[in-house]
Amino acid sequence: MLALVAALLFVLALIFQLAGVAIGSVVTVTTLTLVGLIAVALHLAGVGAGWSLKK
């Protein structure tokens, strides 16, 4: 699930970069890319995978 979120953030960052759009001074291409990288890192760490050892 986090990989899909990361892919969506990367697509938004690409569209913003190509269009030259920035939403305020906080949400920029850089912040979208960094949040996408955090989502990829969490996905690779296994967070949100849905697996549980509890029965």
C-alpha positions in Angstrom: 0.0 0.0 0.0 2.8 2.4 0.8 4.4 1.7 -2.5 1.2 2.9 -4.3 1.2 6.0 -2.1 4.9 6.6 -3.0 4.1 6.1 -6.7 1.3 8.6 -6.6 3.5 11.2 -4.8 6.2 10.7 -7.4 3.7 11.2 -10.2 2.4 14.4 -8.6 5.9 15.7 -8.1 6.7 15.0 -11.8 3.5 16.8 -12.9 4.3 19.8 -10.7 7.9 19.9 -12.0 6.8 19.8 -15.6 4.1 22.4 -15.1 6.2 24.6 -12.8 3.5 24.5 -10.1 4.0 24.9 -6.4 1.3 24.8 -3.8 2.4 27.5 -1.4 5.9 27.6 0.1 5.5 24.2 1.9 4.3 21.7 -0.7 6.9 21.8 -3.5 8.4 19.2 -5.8 11.1 18.5 -3.2 8.7 17.9 -0.4 6.6 15.5 -2.5 9.7 13.6 -3.5 11.0 13.4 0.1 7.6 12.1 1.4 7.6 9.6 -1.5 11.0 8.4 -0.5 9.9 8.0 3.1 6.9 6.0 1.9 9.2 3.7 -0.1 11.6 3.3 2.8 8.7 2.3 5.1 7.4 -0.1 2.5 10.8 -1.8 2.2 11.0 -1.9 6.0 7.7 -3.9 6.0 5.5 -1.2 7.6 1.9 -1.6 6.6 2.4 -5.0 4.9 -0.6 -6.5 6.7 1.3 -9.5 8.0 0.9 -10.4 11.6 2.4 -13.3 13.7 -0.4 -13.0 16.2 -3.2 -15.6 16.0 
